[in-house]
């Protein structure tokens, strides 16, 4: 009997020691994860090689990226996420989760609403140098809204547009600015075609989890996953499966078509822009790492352009050559500096002027001043 008691006691002691070791390792893993997040907020990583050309004021660029790392995200029904309110020196987020810029207009004659991912939101620039802010500079009698959110794909923008239209907010022009995120996030083919980059994380949160294993090894598993994933280039299903690539492209255009109908229901004209990306066109990107000619953009963009031409969708505007200039524009493969955003705003203004002029010609033989004024 004493032997059994001693044996049982030995087992329990070993189990207790194992639990203490596992809990200690999990605690260290938790400290590492929290410390890593805090470190990134304080010491923001900036890739000097990529930024010195397109962002010559490195001190100001550091301030912008430091404030960006301080931003927090909240869940929003249907659209998935949005930024929490924030007020910094370079970044301002309102109660709706939208980035704002200074505007003195009290009684706007038109309301223009921009949708997109982080390129529309304005990664790398301050509030006054986003695409919507530059557009507002050209058209100061308009109220311009920036509904861009980091990571958003066209399907999320559609959901946000529906949320606005069903509340009857004022809108006269709606602009979707897409290409980068749909080509990246959806092309990976990890989830369903109507997916986004955080779908797997959100699905995991909804699944039942046993509390004890999570408490014992949750942080350890997270660290292991980060180590295994770190440094690896994502595998894009679009590059290996032509049928899936066509599905991604057609889904993106279908999202635009539905958005056009919703915008018109809300009383607005709709325009979709196929955004420029560094691997396409002839931009000055000598300072950026070479990406080759085998990216998702090389597969998805031609398919979208083909749909546009085949179906005569004149409300889709191809801006892929917008940055074919000698100036340094790109911060990375998608994000651009203030000058790049200004170029997009200028070109969009010209597109909308031409569109309004065409409507005028079709409705009346008289010459009427264009919608927008410089």
N, C-alpha and C positions, 0 to 999 in steps of 0.2 A: 504493500500500500504506500509506504514511504517512497519507494522508487517511482511509482506513478505520479505521486504528488510532486516529487523533485523534477520529473520529466515534464509535467504540465507547467510547473513554475518556470522551467528553462524555456519552454516554448513561448509562454506569455512574455517573458523578459525579452526574448528575441523579437517578438512581434512589436513590443513597445519600443525597442531600440530602432526597429525598421520604420515604425511610424514617425518617430522623432527625426530620423534622418530624412525621410521623404518630406515631412512638413518643413524641415529646415531648408532643403533644396528648393521646395516650392516657394518658400518665403524669399529666398535669394533670387529666384526667377522673377517673383513679383516686384522686388526692389529693382531688379535690372530693367524690367519693362517700364515701370513708372519713372525710373531715373533716365532711361533713354528718351521717353516722351518729354520729360522736363528739360533735358539737355538740348533737344531739338528746338524747344521754345526759346531757350536762352541763347544758345549758340547755333544760329540758323545755318545749315549747310548751303553754300553757294558754289556752284561749279564755275570757278574763275575763268576757265578756258572758254566756256560758252557765253559768259556774261560780259566780259570786258569789252567786246566789240559792240554788242547791241545795247548794253547797259553801261556806258562809260563812267557814270557816277556811281561807283561801287558802294560808297557810304550810304547813299540814298536807297540804292537797290537792297542793301542789307536791311535797312529800316523797313522797307516794304515787305520783304520776305519774313522778317522777324514778326511783324504784326500779323501776317498771314498765318504763321504757326501758332499764334495766340488765339486764333478763331476757334470757336466750338460749334459743333453741329447738333441739330435737333431733328427728331423724326417729324415728318409732315405727312398726313394721310394722302394716299394716291401718288404723290410725287416722290415719296421716300425720304428725302432729307432737304434741309436748308440750313443756312448759317444762323447762329443765334445773334441777337443784337450786339453791336460792337461800335465803339467810337474811339478811333485812334488818330494819329497824325496823318496817316496816308490812306486808311481804310475806314469806311463807315457803313454799317449794316443797320437797316431799320427794323422795326418790329415785325415786318412781314418776312424778314430774312433776305431782303433784296439789298444789293449794294446801291448806294446813292451818290450823287454828285451835286455840287452847288448849282442852283438854278433860281433866278430872280423872278421868273414869270408867275404872276398871280392868276391871270385869266387867259390860259392857253387857248389858242384857236384849234389846235389838234392835239391828240394824245397818241404817241408812238411807243409801242412796246416791243422790246428786244428780248429774244429767248436764245439760249445756247448753253454751252458748257463753260469751262474755265477761261476759254479764249474770249468769250463775250463778257464773262464776269470781270476779267481784267487781271489775270495772274501776271505779276511782274511790273505793274504800273500802279500809280495812285488813283484816287477817285476821279480826278479831273482828266485822266488820260485813257479812260476806257473807250470802247467804240461808241456806246451811247452818249458819253460825255462830249466827245468830239462832234458827234452828230448834232447834239444840242447847241454846241458853239456855232455851227453853221445855221441853225434854225432856232433862234432864241425865242420865238413866239410859240414854240411847241413845248409840251411837257413830255419828257422822254423818260422811260422806265427801263431799268436794267434787271430783267428777270433771269439772267444767267446764273447758273450754279455749277460749281466745280464737279466734274464727272458726269454731268447730265447728258443723256442721249436723247434723240428726237422723241422717243416715246414718253419720256418724263416731261419734256417741254409741252407735249400735247396735253398731258394730264394737268399741268399747271395752267395752260390756256383755258381748259374746260373749267377749272376752279374759278378763274376770273370771269369768264363769260356767264356762268350760271349765277354769278353775283351782280351781273349787269354793270361792271366797272366800265368807265368810258374808254373807248379805243377807236382809233381811226386808221392806224397802220400797224400791222403785226409783222415782225421780221424774225424768221428762224435762221440761225447761223450754225450749220452742222457739217459733219464730215469726219473730224478727228476722233471723237469719242465713239461714234457708231462703228467706225472702222477698227478701233482698238478693242473696246469692251465687248461688243456683240460678235466680232469676228473670232474671238477666242472660242466661242461655241461651248462654253462651260455649262450654261443654263439654257433655258428656252429662248426662242428668238426675240420675244418681248421681255427682255431682261435688262439689267444694269450691273454695274461693277460691284455693288454691295449685296446682290441678291443672295449669294451663298451665306454670307454672314447673317443676314436677316432671317433666312430660313433656319439656320442653326439655332438662333435665339428662340425661335418658336417651337423647336423640338423639345421633348421632355429630356431633362438631364438629371441624373442622380446627384444629389448634393454632396455626398461624401467623396466620390471620385473627383468631382470638380474642386472641392476644397483641398484635397490632397495633391492633385497633379495638374490642375487647370493651367496654372502659369507655366509649368514645365512643358506641357504639350504645346502651348502657344510659342514658347521660345524655340522648341524643336521645329515647329512648322515654319517659323521665320528663317531659321538657319537653312532648312532644306530648300526653301523658296528663294532665299536671298541670292541675288546675282544672276538668276536664271532668266533668260529671255522667254516671254510667254510663247506658247505654241498656238499659232493661228490656224483654225480650221479652214478659214477662207482660202488660205494658200494651198491647201491640199485637196479641197473639195469644191470644184467649180459650181456645183448645184447649190451648195450652202452659201457661197459668195453671192450668187444671184438672188438668193432669198434675203440676205442681209440688205443688199442694195434696193430691192423692190419694197422691202418692209420700210426702209427709211423714206423712200419716195411716197409710199402709202400713208405714212405718218404725216408727211407734208400735205398730202391731198386732203386728209381728214382735218388737219389744222386749218387749211384754207376754208373749208366749209364752216368750221366752228367760228373762225374769225369773221367770216361774212355774216354769220348768224348774230355775232356781237356788233355788227355794223362797221367792220374794218376791212380794208383791202389787205391781202396777204402776199408776202414775198419770202421765198426760201433762197438762201445763199449757200452754195457749195464752197466751203471755206478753203482758203489756201493752206497748204502744208509744205514743209521744207523739202521732202523728197520729190515733189512734183514742180513743174515749171522750171524757171531758171533764176532763182534767187541767189544772192551773194551769201553763201553759207560755208565759206572756206574754213571758218573757225569751228564748225560743228563736226562731231564725229560722223564718219561716213556710214550711211545706212544701206547703200546699195540700191538695186532696183527690184528687190523682192520684199516689199513691205505690203501690208494690207491696203494701203492707199493705191498702190499700183494695180490692185485687183478691183477694189470697190469703186473707185472714182470713174474709171472708164465705163463701168456698168451703169452708173447713175447718169453720166453724160449721154449714154446711148438711149436710156429711157426718156430723158429730156427731149432729145432730138426726134425720136420715133413718135412720141405722143404730142409733140409740139407744145410743151409746157413752158410758155414764155414767162411765167411768174417764177420759174427757177432760174437763178442767175449764177453762172459759173465764174467764181473769183479766183480760180487756181493760179492765174497768171498775175494776180494783183501785186505781188512783191518781186516781179522781174525787174529789179532796179539795182543800181550799184550800191545803194545804201545798205548798211547792216540793219536787218529787220528782226530776224528770228532770235529768240532766246533759247529755244529748243526746237523740236520738230513741229510743234504746233503753236506755242505761245510766242507773242511778238511784243516789241516795245511800243512806246507812245506813237512813234512815227508810223509804224505799221497799222495801228488802230486808226490813226488819222487818214491813212490811205483808204482803208475800208470804208470809213464814214464818208469820205469825199466821193468814192465810187458809188456807194449806195445812194447818195444824194442825187447823183447824175442819173442813176437808174430810175429813181422815183420821179424825177423831173420829166424824163422821157416817157414814162408810163402815164403821167398826168397829161402831158402834151398829146399823146396818142388818144387818150380818152376825149380830149377837147376836139381833136380833128374828127373823131367818129361821131361826136354829138352835135357839132356846130361848125359851119364854115368860118366863123369869126375867129380871129386870133385873140386868145386870152392869156394873160401872164401865167407862167408856170407856178405850180403849187408851192415850190420852195424858193426862198430868197436867200441870197448870201448876205 
